[in-house]
Amino acid sequence: MCNDPALSGAEPLKERMTGAQPLPKLEEEIRQQHIILFDGVCNLCNSSVNFVLKHEKESIFRFASIQSEAGKQLLNWCGLPQEFSAAVIYIGNGNIYLGSTAALKIGQRLKFPWPWISSAGLFVPKTFRDRVYDQIGIHRYQWFGKRDVCMIPTKELKARFYN
């Protein structure tokens, strides 16, 4: 993983943490996890979570909807407001990625051909990627619909979701 924030799109943890510090155990657990924060009422976002679950090489991802209590705590840990819903957030070993960079970093950890496609996508200028991503994000409810309640994981997947 690229640790240079200018190249990777990650923001250094120390700079992102504003306000309350997480508990030491929580801090250590987050730094060792691959966590995807997503909008739990968005059909596109739920489909994306299902896509990741179907295509991951190994079961490394944990998930939290931004509407859940755990999601709100993780938003706080990332230094983001509780009402943040503009982009997917990927926390990979303590690095925070947002939007198009998050999606591409997640893609790098999936089965072939997604790592190649995602790596190639990172060569596209971030400003262009983010413009496209932002337009999809703005219209996601209109184009893909919205649920009244967050997705409820199956019994087999429940351990992979924070609540």
C-alpha positions, 0 to 999 in steps of 0.5 A: 500500500502506498503510504504517500498521501499525495499519491494514494489519496489517503489522509494520514491518521494523525491529521484526520483525528480531530476531537475525541481520541478513540479508545486504545483497543479500538485504535489498535483494532481499526489499524489492523482491519479493512473496514468499508463504511457505506450508506446503508439505505442506498441501493447502489451502496448495498449492491456494491457491498454484495459485489465486494462480498462475492468477489473478495479474494479472502474474507478481509473486509468488515462493513458498517453502514454510516447509519449504525452506531458503529458507523457513527463512531467510525465516522468520528474516528475518521474526523468526519461529521455524523451526517457524512454520506457523500462517499464510500469510506475505506479504512485500510490498516489505519489509512483513510480513503474516500470516494473514487480512491476508496472504491479503487483501493477496495477493488485492488483487494478483489479477485482478478481482474479487479486488482488490475482494473483498479490499479489502472483506474488510479492512474486516471487523474483524481480530479476527474475520477472524483467528478465522475464519482461525485455525480454518481453520488449526487444522483444515486438515490434517483438512479438506483433507489433508496431503502427505508431501512439498512441492509440486514446481513445474513446469519453467515455474514453477520460477524463481518458487519459492525452494528 
